[in-house]
Amino acid sequence: AIHQGYNSTEMEGLNLLLSEQGRIPKIYAVFPEGRFEEYQKRRYLRSPELRKVEIANYVADYLAKYHSLEMPFAKVGGKLEEMLDHYHGMALSVSFQDEAKQAL
């Protein structure tokens, strides 16, 4: 998927840069329809884990460092808000046959 505001060349360049810095899995090859990259066994954090202050602080510090990285192209503002609005609209349009679920 191409992120809004960036073309595929910019995104691949960014991924290669982050890969070289060890911030994302190593990229071994890039193809017109994808890439071959290092497999890293990982899992998502669960809600109870994210409620722990030490984990939340670690994630916040990591994201702050990630967002302060110098990039070889201009960062485009406003895209996060557009994406959040899009997904919020999608969430509001979901309907359930079960009335209890729909009330949530």
ZAVEX-594821 format. One record per residue: residue in one letter; x, y, z of N, C-alpha, C in turn; residue number from 1. Coordinates in Angstrom, 3 decimals, always signed. Layout:
<pt aa="a" n_px="X" n_py="Y" n_pz="Z" ca_px="X" ca_py="Y" ca_pz="Z" c_px="X" c_py="Y" c_pz="Z" i="NUM"/>
...
This chain:
<pt aa="a" n_px="+0.838" n_py="-1.179" n_pz="+0.000" ca_px="+0.000" ca_py="+0.000" ca_pz="+0.000" c_px="+0.882" c_py="+1.242" c_pz="+0.000" i="1"/>
<pt aa="i" n_px="+0.505" n_py="+2.205" n_pz="-0.806" ca_px="+1.228" ca_py="+3.467" ca_pz="-0.865" c_px="+0.566" c_py="+4.423" c_pz="+0.120" i="2"/>
<pt aa="h" n_px="+1.357" n_py="+5.037" n_pz="+0.978" ca_px="+0.819" ca_py="+5.989" ca_pz="+1.935" c_px="+0.451" c_py="+7.269" c_pz="+1.206" i="3"/>
<pt aa="q" n_px="-0.631" n_py="+7.891" n_pz="+1.618" ca_px="-1.082" ca_py="+9.116" ca_pz="+0.990" c_px="+0.003" c_py="+10.172" c_pz="+1.070" i="4"/>
<pt aa="g" n_px="+0.225" n_py="+10.874" n_pz="-0.043" ca_px="+1.198" ca_py="+11.955" ca_pz="-0.072" c_px="+2.588" c_py="+11.527" c_pz="-0.507" i="5"/>
<pt aa="y" n_px="+2.846" n_py="+10.230" n_pz="-0.608" ca_px="+4.160" ca_py="+9.737" ca_pz="-1.007" c_px="+3.993" c_py="+8.756" c_pz="-2.162" i="6"/>
<pt aa="n" n_px="+4.942" n_py="+8.777" n_pz="-3.080" ca_px="+4.883" ca_py="+7.794" ca_pz="-4.162" c_px="+5.688" c_py="+6.559" c_pz="-3.767" i="7"/>
<pt aa="s" n_px="+5.591" n_py="+5.522" n_pz="-4.568" ca_px="+6.225" ca_py="+4.247" ca_pz="-4.216" c_px="+7.751" c_py="+4.366" c_pz="-4.135" i="8"/>
<pt aa="t" n_px="+8.352" n_py="+5.202" n_pz="-4.977" ca_px="+9.804" ca_py="+5.375" ca_pz="-4.934" c_px="+10.233" c_py="+5.993" c_pz="-3.612" i="9"/>
<pt aa="e" n_px="+9.492" n_py="+7.006" n_pz="-3.148" ca_px="+9.813" ca_py="+7.628" ca_pz="-1.863" c_px="+9.642" c_py="+6.638" c_pz="-0.717" i="10"/>
<pt aa="m" n_px="+8.577" n_py="+5.855" n_pz="-0.753" ca_px="+8.333" ca_py="+4.901" ca_pz="+0.322" c_px="+9.402" c_py="+3.819" c_pz="+0.343" i="11"/>
<pt aa="e" n_px="+9.792" n_py="+3.310" n_pz="-0.813" ca_px="+10.842" ca_py="+2.294" ca_pz="-0.852" c_px="+12.170" c_py="+2.882" c_pz="-0.393" i="12"/>
<pt aa="g" n_px="+12.440" n_py="+4.131" n_pz="-0.773" ca_px="+13.660" ca_py="+4.787" ca_pz="-0.310" c_px="+13.680" c_py="+4.930" c_pz="+1.198" i="13"/>
<pt aa="l" n_px="+12.553" n_py="+5.318" n_pz="+1.762" ca_px="+12.444" ca_py="+5.439" ca_pz="+3.210" c_px="+12.637" c_py="+4.079" c_pz="+3.875" i="14"/>
<pt aa="n" n_px="+12.000" n_py="+3.041" n_pz="+3.337" ca_px="+12.142" ca_py="+1.706" ca_pz="+3.910" c_px="+13.582" c_py="+1.214" c_pz="+3.834" i="15"/>
<pt aa="l" n_px="+14.253" n_py="+1.476" n_pz="+2.723" ca_px="+15.654" ca_py="+1.067" ca_pz="+2.602" c_px="+16.531" c_py="+1.805" c_pz="+3.614" i="16"/>
<pt aa="l" n_px="+16.279" n_py="+3.102" n_pz="+3.786" ca_px="+17.031" ca_py="+3.888" ca_pz="+4.754" c_px="+16.824" c_py="+3.350" c_pz="+6.170" i="17"/>
<pt aa="l" n_px="+15.575" n_py="+3.106" n_pz="+6.545" ca_px="+15.284" ca_py="+2.585" ca_pz="+7.884" c_px="+15.854" c_py="+1.183" c_pz="+8.075" i="18"/>
<pt aa="s" n_px="+15.848" n_py="+0.395" n_pz="+7.011" ca_px="+16.413" ca_py="-0.950" ca_pz="+7.076" c_px="+17.922" c_py="-0.887" c_pz="+7.314" i="19"/>
<pt aa="e" n_px="+18.599" n_py="-0.006" n_pz="+6.594" ca_px="+20.050" ca_py="+0.141" ca_pz="+6.766" c_px="+20.403" c_py="+0.603" c_pz="+8.175" i="20"/>
<pt aa="q" n_px="+19.527" n_py="+1.376" n_pz="+8.794" ca_px="+19.770" ca_py="+1.874" ca_pz="+10.145" c_px="+19.371" c_py="+0.855" c_pz="+11.210" i="21"/>
<pt aa="g" n_px="+18.813" n_py="-0.272" n_pz="+10.793" ca_px="+18.402" ca_py="-1.304" ca_pz="+11.736" c_px="+17.104" c_py="-0.991" c_pz="+12.467" i="22"/>
<pt aa="r" n_px="+16.308" n_py="-0.079" n_pz="+11.935" ca_px="+15.061" ca_py="+0.313" ca_pz="+12.589" c_px="+13.876" c_py="-0.534" c_pz="+12.145" i="23"/>
<pt aa="i" n_px="+14.004" n_py="-1.191" n_pz="+11.018" ca_px="+12.987" ca_py="-2.126" ca_pz="+10.525" c_px="+13.730" c_py="-3.364" c_pz="+10.013" i="24"/>
<pt aa="p" n_px="+13.011" n_py="-4.457" n_pz="+9.712" ca_px="+13.699" ca_py="-5.654" ca_pz="+9.209" c_px="+14.544" c_py="-5.354" c_pz="+7.970" i="25"/>
<pt aa="k" n_px="+15.632" n_py="-6.127" n_pz="+7.824" ca_px="+16.520" ca_py="-5.968" ca_pz="+6.667" c_px="+15.747" c_py="-6.243" c_pz="+5.381" i="26"/>
<pt aa="i" n_px="+16.010" n_py="-5.436" n_pz="+4.371" ca_px="+15.404" ca_py="-5.645" ca_pz="+3.048" c_px="+16.476" c_py="-6.269" c_pz="+2.176" i="27"/>
<pt aa="y" n_px="+16.179" n_py="-7.458" n_pz="+1.655" ca_px="+17.144" ca_py="-8.185" ca_pz="+0.841" c_px="+16.989" c_py="-7.906" c_pz="-0.651" i="28"/>
<pt aa="a" n_px="+15.762" n_py="-7.662" n_pz="-1.101" ca_px="+15.525" ca_py="-7.412" ca_pz="-2.526" c_px="+14.216" c_py="-6.642" c_pz="-2.686" i="29"/>
<pt aa="v" n_px="+14.184" n_py="-5.787" n_pz="-3.710" ca_px="+12.979" ca_py="-5.019" ca_pz="-4.021" c_px="+12.555" c_py="-5.372" c_pz="-5.433" i="30"/>
<pt aa="f" n_px="+11.273" n_py="-5.664" n_pz="-5.592" ca_px="+10.701" ca_py="-6.034" ca_pz="-6.883" c_px="+9.599" c_py="-5.044" c_pz="-7.239" i="31"/>
<pt aa="p" n_px="+9.158" n_py="-5.005" n_pz="-8.492" ca_px="+8.073" ca_py="-4.092" ca_pz="-8.865" c_px="+6.801" c_py="-4.297" c_pz="-8.031" i="32"/>
<pt aa="e" n_px="+6.540" n_py="-5.507" n_pz="-7.590" ca_px="+5.308" ca_py="-5.795" ca_pz="-6.849" c_px="+5.544" c_py="-6.122" c_pz="-5.375" i="33"/>
<pt aa="g" n_px="+6.687" n_py="-5.754" n_pz="-4.829" ca_px="+6.918" ca_py="-6.039" ca_pz="-3.417" c_px="+8.396" c_py="-6.121" c_pz="-3.089" i="34"/>
<pt aa="r" n_px="+8.689" n_py="-6.746" n_pz="-1.963" ca_px="+10.082" ca_py="-6.875" ca_pz="-1.542" c_px="+10.265" c_py="-8.150" c_pz="-0.722" i="35"/>
<pt aa="f" n_px="+11.517" n_py="-8.569" n_pz="-0.605" ca_px="+11.892" ca_py="-9.725" ca_pz="+0.191" c_px="+12.661" c_py="-9.185" c_pz="+1.380" i="36"/>
<pt aa="e" n_px="+12.136" n_py="-9.440" n_pz="+2.590" ca_px="+12.769" ca_py="-8.876" ca_pz="+3.770" c_px="+12.949" c_py="-9.912" c_pz="+4.863" i="37"/>
<pt aa="e" n_px="+13.756" n_py="-9.562" n_pz="+5.827" ca_px="+14.060" ca_py="-10.411" ca_pz="+6.967" c_px="+12.788" c_py="-10.722" c_pz="+7.754" i="38"/>
<pt aa="y" n_px="+12.662" n_py="-11.967" n_pz="+8.178" ca_px="+11.547" ca_py="-12.359" ca_pz="+9.043" c_px="+11.954" c_py="-12.147" c_pz="+10.488" i="39"/>
<pt aa="q" n_px="+11.120" n_py="-11.458" n_pz="+11.232" ca_px="+11.348" ca_py="-11.276" ca_pz="+12.657" c_px="+10.092" c_py="-11.724" c_pz="+13.381" i="40"/>
<pt aa="k" n_px="+10.255" n_py="-12.702" n_pz="+14.246" ca_px="+9.106" ca_py="-13.204" ca_pz="+14.990" c_px="+8.697" c_py="-12.148" c_pz="+16.012" i="41"/>
<pt aa="r" n_px="+7.518" n_py="-11.617" n_pz="+15.865" ca_px="+7.004" ca_py="-10.573" ca_pz="+16.747" c_px="+5.537" c_py="-10.831" c_pz="+17.029" i="42"/>
<pt aa="r" n_px="+5.002" n_py="-10.085" n_pz="+17.968" ca_px="+3.574" ca_py="-10.125" ca_pz="+18.242" c_px="+3.132" c_py="-8.721" c_pz="+18.638" i="43"/>
<pt aa="y" n_px="+1.842" n_py="-8.476" n_pz="+18.534" ca_px="+1.295" ca_py="-7.185" ca_pz="+18.933" c_px="+1.211" c_py="-7.105" c_pz="+20.454" i="44"/>
<pt aa="l" n_px="+1.351" n_py="-5.896" n_pz="+20.970" ca_px="+1.120" ca_py="-5.697" ca_pz="+22.397" c_px="-0.380" c_py="-5.786" c_pz="+22.658" i="45"/>
<pt aa="r" n_px="-0.741" n_py="-6.362" n_pz="+23.766" ca_px="-2.152" ca_py="-6.485" ca_pz="+24.138" c_px="-2.544" c_py="-5.310" c_pz="+25.033" i="46"/>
<pt aa="s" n_px="-3.823" n_py="-5.013" n_pz="+25.096" ca_px="-4.313" ca_py="-3.865" ca_pz="+25.875" c_px="-3.807" c_py="-3.853" c_pz="+27.313" i="47"/>
<pt aa="p" n_px="-3.861" n_py="-4.989" n_pz="+28.043" ca_px="-3.346" ca_py="-4.949" ca_pz="+29.424" c_px="-1.863" c_py="-4.566" c_pz="+29.492" i="48"/>
<pt aa="e" n_px="-1.092" n_py="-4.969" n_pz="+28.487" ca_px="+0.329" ca_py="-4.620" ca_pz="+28.455" c_px="+0.511" c_py="-3.121" c_pz="+28.217" i="49"/>
<pt aa="l" n_px="-0.312" n_py="-2.553" n_pz="+27.336" ca_px="-0.194" ca_py="-1.134" ca_pz="+27.024" c_px="-0.625" c_py="-0.251" c_pz="+28.190" i="50"/>
<pt aa="r" n_px="-1.398" n_py="-0.810" n_pz="+29.120" ca_px="-1.816" ca_py="-0.044" ca_pz="+30.293" c_px="-0.708" c_py="+0.070" c_pz="+31.339" i="51"/>
<pt aa="k" n_px="+0.322" n_py="-0.745" n_pz="+31.199" ca_px="+1.444" ca_py="-0.685" ca_pz="+32.142" c_px="+2.286" c_py="+0.546" c_pz="+31.818" i="52"/>
<pt aa="v" n_px="+2.524" n_py="+1.361" n_pz="+32.836" ca_px="+3.210" ca_py="+2.639" ca_pz="+32.648" c_px="+4.583" c_py="+2.466" c_pz="+31.999" i="53"/>
<pt aa="e" n_px="+5.353" n_py="+1.470" n_pz="+32.455" ca_px="+6.705" ca_py="+1.307" ca_pz="+31.914" c_px="+6.680" c_py="+0.938" c_pz="+30.425" i="54"/>
<pt aa="i" n_px="+5.702" n_py="+0.162" n_pz="+30.008" ca_px="+5.601" ca_py="-0.197" ca_pz="+28.589" c_px="+5.108" c_py="+0.994" c_pz="+27.780" i="55"/>
<pt aa="a" n_px="+4.095" n_py="+1.693" n_pz="+28.275" ca_px="+3.580" ca_py="+2.877" ca_pz="+27.579" c_px="+4.673" c_py="+3.929" c_pz="+27.423" i="56"/>
<pt aa="n" n_px="+5.483" n_py="+4.128" n_pz="+28.463" ca_px="+6.587" ca_py="+5.096" ca_pz="+28.385" c_px="+7.632" c_py="+4.673" c_pz="+27.360" i="57"/>
<pt aa="y" n_px="+7.941" n_py="+3.372" n_pz="+27.318" ca_px="+8.919" ca_py="+2.871" ca_pz="+26.341" c_px="+8.419" c_py="+3.119" c_pz="+24.918" i="58"/>
<pt aa="v" n_px="+7.149" n_py="+2.805" n_pz="+24.678" ca_px="+6.567" ca_py="+3.003" ca_pz="+23.343" c_px="+6.578" c_py="+4.494" c_pz="+22.986" i="59"/>
<pt aa="a" n_px="+6.215" n_py="+5.356" n_pz="+23.933" ca_px="+6.207" ca_py="+6.801" ca_pz="+23.683" c_px="+7.612" c_py="+7.307" c_pz="+23.351" i="60"/>
<pt aa="d" n_px="+8.617" n_py="+6.861" n_pz="+24.093" ca_px="+9.994" ca_py="+7.268" ca_pz="+23.827" c_px="+10.446" c_py="+6.800" c_pz="+22.448" i="61"/>
<pt aa="y" n_px="+10.116" n_py="+5.554" n_pz="+22.102" ca_px="+10.503" ca_py="+5.011" ca_pz="+20.797" c_px="+9.857" c_py="+5.808" c_pz="+19.669" i="62"/>
<pt aa="l" n_px="+8.558" n_py="+6.095" n_pz="+19.808" ca_px="+7.855" ca_py="+6.855" ca_pz="+18.772" c_px="+8.414" c_py="+8.272" c_pz="+18.649" i="63"/>
<pt aa="a" n_px="+8.773" n_py="+8.889" n_pz="+19.777" ca_px="+9.362" ca_py="+10.228" ca_pz="+19.737" c_px="+10.675" c_py="+10.203" c_pz="+18.949" i="64"/>
<pt aa="k" n_px="+11.511" n_py="+9.201" n_pz="+19.195" ca_px="+12.774" ca_py="+9.077" ca_pz="+18.460" c_px="+12.519" c_py="+8.823" c_pz="+16.975" i="65"/>
<pt aa="y" n_px="+11.543" n_py="+7.965" n_pz="+16.690" ca_px="+11.204" ca_py="+7.637" ca_pz="+15.298" c_px="+10.747" c_py="+8.888" c_pz="+14.554" i="66"/>
<pt aa="h" n_px="+9.893" n_py="+9.684" n_pz="+15.189" ca_px="+9.353" ca_py="+10.868" ca_pz="+14.531" c_px="+10.349" c_py="+12.016" c_pz="+14.455" i="67"/>
<pt aa="s" n_px="+11.449" n_py="+11.930" n_pz="+15.189" ca_px="+12.460" ca_py="+12.977" ca_pz="+15.117" c_px="+13.583" c_py="+12.629" c_pz="+14.128" i="68"/>
<pt aa="l" n_px="+13.472" n_py="+11.487" n_pz="+13.457" ca_px="+14.493" ca_py="+11.089" ca_pz="+12.479" c_px="+14.558" c_py="+12.099" c_pz="+11.340" i="69"/>
<pt aa="e" n_px="+15.762" n_py="+12.351" n_pz="+10.862" ca_px="+15.942" ca_py="+13.184" ca_pz="+9.680" c_px="+15.620" c_py="+12.340" c_pz="+8.457" i="70"/>
<pt aa="m" n_px="+14.747" n_py="+12.848" n_pz="+7.601" ca_px="+14.329" ca_py="+12.120" ca_pz="+6.408" c_px="+14.893" c_py="+12.801" c_pz="+5.163" i="71"/>
<pt aa="p" n_px="+15.144" n_py="+12.025" n_pz="+4.111" ca_px="+15.707" ca_py="+12.602" ca_pz="+2.893" c_px="+14.681" c_py="+13.353" c_pz="+2.051" i="72"/>
<pt aa="f" n_px="+13.449" n_py="+13.498" n_pz="+2.554" ca_px="+12.422" ca_py="+14.264" ca_pz="+1.851" c_px="+11.518" c_py="+14.909" c_pz="+2.887" i="73"/>
<pt aa="a" n_px="+10.741" n_py="+15.880" n_pz="+2.459" ca_px="+9.891" ca_py="+16.632" ca_pz="+3.381" c_px="+8.794" c_py="+15.747" c_pz="+3.961" i="74"/>
<pt aa="k" n_px="+8.539" n_py="+15.949" n_pz="+5.236" ca_px="+7.435" ca_py="+15.253" ca_pz="+5.884" c_px="+6.152" c_py="+16.017" c_pz="+5.552" i="75"/>
<pt aa="v" n_px="+5.109" n_py="+15.282" n_pz="+5.198" ca_px="+3.851" ca_py="+15.913" ca_pz="+4.817" c_px="+2.930" c_py="+15.906" c_pz="+6.025" i="76"/>
<pt aa="g" n_px="+2.502" n_py="+17.085" n_pz="+6.452" ca_px="+1.610" ca_py="+17.186" ca_pz="+7.594" c_px="+0.159" c_py="+16.945" c_pz="+7.209" i="77"/>
<pt aa="g" n_px="-0.651" n_py="+16.613" n_pz="+8.197" ca_px="-2.081" ca_py="+16.470" ca_pz="+7.978" c_px="-2.539" c_py="+15.101" c_pz="+7.544" i="78"/>
<pt aa="k" n_px="-1.636" n_py="+14.246" n_pz="+7.165" ca_px="-2.046" ca_py="+12.929" ca_pz="+6.665" c_px="-2.601" c_py="+12.050" c_pz="+7.774" i="79"/>
<pt aa="l" n_px="-2.065" n_py="+12.165" n_pz="+8.984" ca_px="-2.555" ca_py="+11.363" ca_pz="+10.090" c_px="-4.017" c_py="+11.702" c_pz="+10.369" i="80"/>
<pt aa="e" n_px="-4.332" n_py="+12.993" n_pz="+10.386" ca_px="-5.701" ca_py="+13.413" ca_pz="+10.647" c_px="-6.654" c_py="+12.887" c_pz="+9.567" i="81"/>
<pt aa="e" n_px="-6.213" n_py="+12.941" n_pz="+8.316" ca_px="-7.036" ca_py="+12.420" ca_pz="+7.212" c_px="-7.292" c_py="+10.924" c_pz="+7.394" i="82"/>
<pt aa="m" n_px="-6.247" n_py="+10.183" n_pz="+7.748" ca_px="-6.378" ca_py="+8.745" ca_pz="+7.933" c_px="-7.306" c_py="+8.440" c_pz="+9.110" i="83"/>
<pt aa="l" n_px="-7.134" n_py="+9.157" n_pz="+10.219" ca_px="-7.992" ca_py="+8.940" ca_pz="+11.385" c_px="-9.447" c_py="+9.255" c_pz="+11.057" i="84"/>
<pt aa="d" n_px="-9.691" n_py="+10.339" n_pz="+10.334" ca_px="-11.056" ca_py="+10.678" ca_pz="+9.927" c_px="-11.659" c_py="+9.577" c_pz="+9.057" i="85"/>
<pt aa="h" n_px="-10.850" n_py="+9.050" n_pz="+8.148" ca_px="-11.315" ca_py="+7.972" ca_pz="+7.259" c_px="-11.735" c_py="+6.745" c_pz="+8.066" i="86"/>
<pt aa="y" n_px="-10.857" n_py="+6.290" n_pz="+8.966" ca_px="-11.163" ca_py="+5.089" ca_pz="+9.743" c_px="-12.266" c_py="+5.334" c_pz="+10.765" i="87"/>
<pt aa="h" n_px="-12.362" n_py="+6.547" n_pz="+11.286" ca_px="-13.451" ca_py="+6.873" ca_pz="+12.203" c_px="-14.784" c_py="+6.788" c_pz="+11.472" i="88"/>
<pt aa="g" n_px="-14.828" n_py="+7.319" n_pz="+10.256" ca_px="-16.037" ca_py="+7.225" ca_pz="+9.445" c_px="-16.410" c_py="+5.776" c_pz="+9.150" i="89"/>
<pt aa="m" n_px="-15.409" n_py="+4.965" n_pz="+8.854" ca_px="-15.674" ca_py="+3.540" ca_pz="+8.601" c_px="-16.232" c_py="+2.880" c_pz="+9.855" i="90"/>
<pt aa="a" n_px="-15.650" n_py="+3.189" n_pz="+11.008" ca_px="-16.106" ca_py="+2.584" ca_pz="+12.259" c_px="-17.541" c_py="+2.994" c_pz="+12.569" i="91"/>
<pt aa="l" n_px="-17.884" n_py="+4.240" n_pz="+12.297" ca_px="-19.246" ca_py="+4.705" ca_pz="+12.564" c_px="-20.278" c_py="+4.048" c_pz="+11.649" i="92"/>
<pt aa="s" n_px="-19.839" n_py="+3.607" n_pz="+10.479" ca_px="-20.783" ca_py="+3.012" ca_pz="+9.528" c_px="-20.994" c_py="+1.511" c_pz="+9.739" i="93"/>
<pt aa="v" n_px="-20.251" n_py="+0.914" n_pz="+10.675" ca_px="-20.404" ca_py="-0.518" ca_pz="+10.939" c_px="-21.727" c_py="-0.754" c_pz="+11.667" i="94"/>
<pt aa="s" n_px="-22.437" n_py="-1.776" n_pz="+11.235" ca_px="-23.685" ca_py="-2.121" ca_pz="+11.927" c_px="-23.700" c_py="-3.610" c_pz="+12.236" i="95"/>
<pt aa="f" n_px="-24.367" n_py="-3.937" n_pz="+13.339" ca_px="-24.455" ca_py="-5.309" ca_pz="+13.805" c_px="-25.915" c_py="-5.724" c_pz="+13.893" i="96"/>
<pt aa="q" n_px="-26.182" n_py="-6.985" n_pz="+13.659" ca_px="-27.534" ca_py="-7.504" ca_pz="+13.821" c_px="-27.873" c_py="-7.633" c_pz="+15.307" i="97"/>
<pt aa="d" n_px="-26.872" n_py="-7.909" n_pz="+16.109" ca_px="-27.035" ca_py="-8.036" ca_pz="+17.556" c_px="-27.175" c_py="-6.629" c_pz="+18.148" i="98"/>
<pt aa="e" n_px="-28.334" n_py="-6.320" n_pz="+18.740" ca_px="-28.590" ca_py="-4.980" ca_pz="+19.258" c_px="-27.627" c_py="-4.577" c_pz="+20.369" i="99"/>
<pt aa="a" n_px="-27.187" n_py="-5.542" n_pz="+21.177" ca_px="-26.255" ca_py="-5.224" ca_pz="+22.261" c_px="-24.919" c_py="-4.732" c_pz="+21.685" i="100"/>
<pt aa="k" n_px="-24.451" n_py="-5.393" n_pz="+20.626" ca_px="-23.207" ca_py="-4.967" ca_pz="+19.977" c_px="-23.394" c_py="-3.613" c_pz="+19.290" i="101"/>
<pt aa="q" n_px="-24.542" n_py="-3.401" n_pz="+18.675" ca_px="-24.792" ca_py="-2.163" ca_pz="+17.968" c_px="-24.821" c_py="-0.992" c_pz="+18.944" i="102"/>
<pt aa="a" n_px="-25.283" n_py="-1.229" n_pz="+20.173" ca_px="-25.360" ca_py="-0.153" ca_pz="+21.167" c_px="-23.983" c_py="+0.333" c_pz="+21.602" i="103"/>
<pt aa="l" n_px="-22.956" n_py="-0.501" n_pz="+21.442" ca_px="-21.611" ca_py="-0.100" ca_pz="+21.841" c_px="-21.144" c_py="+0.984" c_pz="+20.910" i="104"/>
